[in-house]
């Protein structure tokens, strides 16, 4: 289940006691008003200190997510005066009031560190000669220059979640495409081309293009197009033409209105046994080698490449896989990579990481720099001493490790 950055922030506020959640009943660009629950009551005006960060989150169309700080607090009317001013009144919006930190960015930075340093999952990446054929890179810099289309890398929530990302090709004219980088080849070699496409509209098309002779290469198999909707596996074979030194794969659509999503782009000579893995892959994070079986997307399943799953060689530098047999068996071969989750750029952005692990790792990363300051931290419920903060760090570490162990034992494969 996906978890948003906002949800993680709210859980962190509640579990650490450093944050207070408020739903505004009124206010202006310079005031946060709550007359029903949290802010109104027989409290001290020092309950929320001057300079404490305030974070708004959009719950209505009149406001946006933005940050401010406490200038003063009047509990008799449930009003916090804000500085700097916000861009619009935030009535009915959710606010977070934090203590112990100088800016809300410390919380979002802790979430990013937690996800990228301590939260991992097993990801299946296909063995391929297409640079970034697994769509593991967040951008399209490893691909060529797009033609008659706009392309972006996107992620999708389950169940549309086969592969790490998708290359979204949004045509701006007929026959738009995203080309791969040029791929070295030898004339006469037989190649396999196996890829997955999700067609939202229009007709998906693929072209193997001979760069040397400026001509398309004939495909044999499922062909170069798919006019249906939904998922489709396109499997083809082709022979490198005479004098061809490099070829390029073009992914796109036929019509102006074509919208296509591509992933797990597998291409290699039939006799290929050695595959270099993407540069991001570390040797210690390489798992089992598997074969994806099944002709149709709905029927896909994975089995070990050979009994035991590890009767393969692993190259050290660059990191790669040496298969015991030729890979030209008709089914693509994958390797497991233990990969960290990615940072979240907005409050609405989501992660597939377990919510418990995401929150625990984020709290640990929030506490660590606070403990390193060796100071007394003011909170809404009193003061947190240096020794208490050191204890909190250790408790957070143990809690995070327990959730890490649960994730490792389940060995969830990203699909």
C-alpha positions in Angstrom: 0.0 0.0 0.0 1.3 3.4 -0.9 2.1 5.9 1.9 2.4 9.7 1.2 5.0 12.0 2.6 2.2 13.9 4.4 1.1 10.7 6.2 4.7 10.0 7.3 5.1 13.6 8.6 1.9 13.3 10.6 2.9 10.0 12.1 6.3 11.5 13.0 4.7 14.5 14.7 2.5 12.3 16.8 5.0 9.6 17.7 7.9 12.0 18.6 5.8 14.5 20.4 7.6 17.3 18.6 4.7 18.1 16.3 1.1 19.2 16.9 -1.6 18.7 14.2 -4.2 21.4 13.9 -7.2 21.8 11.6 -7.8 25.5 11.1 -11.3 26.7 11.7 -10.4 30.2 10.3 -7.6 32.6 9.9 -5.9 34.9 7.4 -2.6 35.1 5.6 -1.0 36.1 9.0 -3.0 34.0 11.4 -3.9 30.4 12.2 -7.1 30.1 14.1 -8.6 27.0 15.8 -11.5 27.7 18.1 -12.8 24.1 18.6 -10.1 21.8 19.8 -6.3 22.2 19.9 -5.4 25.9 20.2 -8.2 27.2 22.5 -7.9 26.5 26.2 -6.3 27.4 29.5 -2.8 27.3 28.1 0.3 29.4 28.6 1.1 31.8 25.8 4.5 30.1 25.8 3.0 26.8 24.8 4.0 27.4 21.1 7.3 29.2 21.1 8.3 32.1 18.9 10.0 30.8 15.7 8.5 27.3 15.8 7.9 26.1 12.3 4.3 25.9 10.9 3.5 23.8 7.9 0.2 24.0 6.0 -1.2 21.3 3.8 -3.9 21.9 1.2 -7.3 20.6 2.0 -9.3 23.1 0.0 -8.8 24.8 -3.4 -8.0 28.2 -1.9 -4.7 27.3 -0.3 -1.4 25.6 -1.1 1.2 23.7 0.9 3.6 26.2 2.4 5.6 27.0 5.5 5.6 29.8 8.1 6.5 30.2 11.7 5.0 31.2 15.0 5.3 34.9 15.9 2.9 34.8 18.9 0.2 32.7 20.4 -3.0 33.7 22.2 -4.8 30.7 23.7 -7.8 32.7 24.8 -8.9 33.0 21.1 -7.1 30.0 19.7 -4.9 32.1 17.4 -1.3 31.8 16.3 0.1 34.9 14.5 2.3 33.8 11.6 5.5 35.3 10.1 6.1 35.3 7.2 2.6 35.7 5.8 1.2 32.9 3.7 -0.2 33.5 0.2 -3.9 32.8 1.1 -6.2 32.2 4.0 -5.9 28.6 5.3 -9.4 28.1 6.8 -10.2 24.3 7.0 -6.6 23.4 6.1 -4.4 21.1 8.1 -1.4 22.6 9.9 1.6 21.1 11.6 3.3 23.0 14.4 6.8 21.7 15.2 9.3 22.2 18.0 13.0 21.5 18.4 13.8 22.2 14.7 14.5 25.5 12.9 12.4 24.7 9.8 10.0 22.1 8.4 12.7 21.2 5.9 14.5 19.3 8.6 11.5 16.9 8.7 11.3 16.4 4.9 15.1 15.9 4.8 14.8 13.2 7.5 12.2 11.4 5.5 14.4 11.4 2.4 17.4 10.2 4.4 15.3 7.5 6.0 13.9 6.2 2.7 17.2 6.3 0.8 19.6 5.1 3.5 17.6 2.5 5.6 14.6 1.3 3.5 15.2 -1.4 0.9 13.3 -3.7 -1.3 14.2 -6.4 -3.8 13.8 -5.1 -7.4 13.8 -7.3 -10.5 15.9 -5.9 -13.3 16.2 -7.6 -16.7 19.5 -8.5 -18.3 19.7 -6.4 -21.5 22.0 -4.6 -23.8 19.7 -1.6 -23.9 21.1 1.2 -21.8 18.5 1.9 -19.0 16.3 -0.9 -20.5 15.1 -1.6 -17.0 13.9 2.0 -16.7 15.8 2.2 -13.4 17.1 5.7 -14.0 14.8 8.4 -12.9 15.3 10.5 -16.1 15.7 9.9 -19.8 19.4 11.1 -20.1 20.5 7.6 -21.0 18.2 7.6 -24.0 18.4 9.5 -27.3 16.7 12.7 -28.5 12.9 12.3 -28.7 11.0 12.9 -31.9 7.4 14.2 -32.2 6.6 13.4 -28.6 7.3 14.3 -25.0 8.8 11.6 -22.8 9.0 11.3 -19.0 9.7 8.5 -16.6 6.7 7.7 -14.4 5.9 5.3 -11.5 2.6 3.7 -11.0 0.9 2.1 -8.0 0.0 -1.5 -7.8 -1.5 -3.3 -9.8 0.1 -1.4 -12.7 3.5 -1.9 -11.3 5.5 -4.4 -13.3 9.0 -2.9 -13.5 10.5 0.0 -11.6 9.3 2.8 -13.9 7.7 3.4 -17.3 8.9 5.4 -20.2 5.8 7.5 -21.0 5.8 8.5 -24.6 3.1 11.2 -25.2 2.9 11.9 -28.9 2.7 15.5 -30.2 2.5 14.3 -33.8 2.0 11.1 -35.7 4.8 8.5 -35.5 6.4 10.0 -32.4 9.1 8.0 -30.6 11.8 7.9 -28.0 15.0 6.4 -29.3 17.5 4.4 -27.2 21.2 5.2 -27.2 23.1 3.7 -30.1 23.8 0.0 -29.5 27.0 -1.6 -30.9 26.4 -4.7 -33.0 28.0 -7.0 -35.5 26.5 -7.8 -38.9 24.9 -11.2 -39.2 24.2 -11.6 -35.4 20.7 -12.7 -34.4 19.1 -10.6 -31.7 16.1 -11.1 -29.3 13.9 -8.1 -28.6 11.4 -8.6 -25.8 9.6 -5.7 -24.1 6.4 -4.7 -22.2 4.1 -1.9 -23.2 0.9 -0.5 -21.7 -1.2 1.2 -24.3 -3.5 4.0 -22.9 -4.6 5.2 -26.3 -3.6 4.8 -29.9 -1.3 2.2 -31.4 2.1 1.3 -29.9 5.0 0.9 -32.3 8.6 -0.3 -32.1 11.3 0.1 -34.7 14.8 -1.4 -34.7 16.7 1.1 -36.7 20.0 0.5 -38.6 22.0 3.7 -37.9 24.7 2.8 -40.4 22.4 2.3 -43.4 19.6 4.6 -42.2 16.9 2.0 -42.5 14.5 -0.1 -40.4 15.4 -3.6 -39.5 12.9 -6.3 -40.3 11.3 -7.9 -37.1 10.1 -11.4 -36.9 7.6 -12.4 -34.3 4.8 -10.2 -32.7 5.6 -7.5 -35.2 6.3 -3.8 -34.8 2.9 -2.5 -33.5 0.0 -3.2 -31.1 -3.4 -1.5 -31.5 -5.1 -2.9 -28.4 -5.3 -1.4 -25.0 -3.7 -2.5 -21.7 -0.6 -4.6 -21.2 1.1 -6.4 -24.1 4.3 -8.4 -24.4 6.0 -7.8 -27.8 8.5 -10.5 -28.6 10.6 -10.4 -31.8 13.8 -11.6 -33.3 15.9 -9.9 -36.0 19.2 -10.2 -37.8 21.8 -7.3 -37.9 22.0 -6.2 -41.6 25.2 -6.2 -43.6 27.7 -3.4 -42.7 25.5 -2.3 -39.7 27.7 -1.1 -36.8 25.1 0.3 -34.5 21.4 0.2 -34.1 18.8 2.1 -32.2 15.5 1.0 -30.7 12.6 3.4 -31.1 9.6 3.3 -28.8 6.5 5.2 -29.6 3.1 5.4 -31.2 1.5 5.8 -34.6 -1.2 8.5 -34.0 -1.0 12.0 -32.8 -3.1 10.9 -29.8 -1.0 7.8 -28.9 0.0 7.5 -25.3 2.2 4.5 -24.5 4.1 3.3 -21.4 7.2 1.1 -21.9 9.2 -1.0 -19.4 11.6 -4.0 -19.1 13.1 -3.5 -22.6 15.2 -6.6 -23.2 17.5 -6.9 -26.3 20.7 -8.9 -26.8 22.4 -11.3 -29.2 21.1 -14.9 -28.9 24.6 -16.1 -27.8 25.0 -13.5 -25.1 26.2 -14.9 -21.7 27.8 -11.9 -20.1 25.7 -8.9 -19.1 26.9 -5.7 -17.4 24.4 -4.4 -14.8 23.5 -0.7 -14.4 26.2 1.4 -12.8 24.1 1.9 -9.7 24.1 -1.8 -8.8 26.5 -2.8 -6.0 27.9 -6.3 -5.8 26.7 -6.8 -2.3 23.1 -6.0 -3.3 22.9 -8.6 -6.1 20.4 -11.4 -5.3 19.1 -14.4 -7.3 18.9 -14.8 -11.0 15.5 -15.7 -12.3 13.7 -16.4 -15.6 10.4 -14.7 -16.4 8.0 -17.3 -17.8 4.7 -17.0 -19.5 3.6 -15.7 -22.9 1.0 -13.1 -21.7 1.3 -10.5 -19.0 -1.4 -12.0 -16.9 0.4 -15.4 -16.8 3.9 -14.2 -15.9 5.7 -16.0 -13.2 9.4 -16.3 -12.1 11.5 -19.4 -11.5 15.2 -19.8 -10.7 17.5 -19.6 -13.7 18.8 -23.0 -12.6 18.0 -25.1 -9.5 19.2 -23.1 -6.5 19.2 -19.8 -8.4 22.9 -19.1 -7.9 24.7 -21.3 -10.5 25.9 -18.2 -12.3 29.0 -16.0 -12.1 29.0 -12.5 -10.8 31.5 -10.1 -12.2 33.1 -7.6 -9.8 34.1 -4.6 -11.8 31.9 -3.6 -13.5 29.3 -5.6 -11.7 27.7 -8.1 -14.0 26.3 -11.5 -14.5 27.8 -14.5 -16.4 25.2 -17.1 -17.2 26.0 -20.7 -17.4 24.1 -21.2 -20.6 23.3 -18.9 -23.6 20.5 -16.6 -22.8 18.8 -17.1 -26.1 16.1 -19.3 -24.7 13.1 -17.2 -25.5 12.4 -16.0 -21.9 14.0 -12.9 -20.4 16.4 -13.4 -17.5 16.3 -11.1 -14.5 18.5 -10.5 -11.5 17.4 -9.3 -8.1 18.8 -6.0 -6.8 18.4 -4.9 -3.2 17.6 -1.2 -3.8 16.7 1.7 -1.5 13.5 3.5 -1.9 13.5 7.0 -3.4 13.1 10.4 -1.9 9.7 12.1 -2.0 9.5 15.5 -3.7 6.0 16.7 -2.5 3.6 16.0 0.4 1.4 14.1 -2.0 4.2 11.9 -3.4 4.0 8.3 -2.2 6.3 5.4 -1.5 5.6 1.7 -1.6 7.8 1.2 1.5 6.1 -0.2 4.5 4.6 2.7 6.5 6.0 1.4 9.8 9.5 1.2 8.4 9.2 4.6 6.6 8.1 6.3 9.8 10.6 4.6 12.0 13.6 5.3 9.7 12.5 9.0 9.3 12.2 9.4 13.1 15.7 8.0 13.5 17.1 10.4 10.9 15.2 13.3 12.6 16.6 12.5 16.0 20.3 11.9 15.0 21.2 15.5 14.1 19.2 16.8 17.1 21.2 14.5 19.4 24.5 15.6 17.7 23.7 19.2 18.9 24.0 18.2 22.6 21.4 20.8 23.7 18.2 20.9 25.6 15.3 20.9 23.1 12.1 22.7 23.8 8.9 20.8 23.1 5.2 21.4 23.7 5.2 19.1 26.7 8.4 20.4 28.3 12.1 20.1 27.6 14.1 17.2 26.2 17.5 16.9 27.7 20.7 15.8 25.9 20.7 12.5 27.7 17.0 11.9 26.9 17.6 12.7 23.2 20.5 10.2 23.1 18.2 7.6 24.5 15.6 8.4 21.9 18.1 7.9 19.1 19.0 4.4 20.4 15.3 3.5 20.8 14.5 4.8 17.3 17.5 2.8 15.9 16.3 -0.5 17.5 12.7 0.1 16.3 13.9 0.8 12.8 16.1 -2.4 12.8 13.1 -4.5 13.9 11.1 -3.3 10.9 14.1 -3.8 8.6 14.3 -7.4 9.8 10.6 -7.9 9.0 11.1 -6.5 5.5 14.2 -8.6 4.8 12.5 -11.8 6.0 9.6 -11.3 3.7 11.9 -10.6 0.7 9.1 -8.9 -1.2 9.8 -8.8 -4.9 8.6 -5.5 -6.5 6.0 -6.3 -9.2 
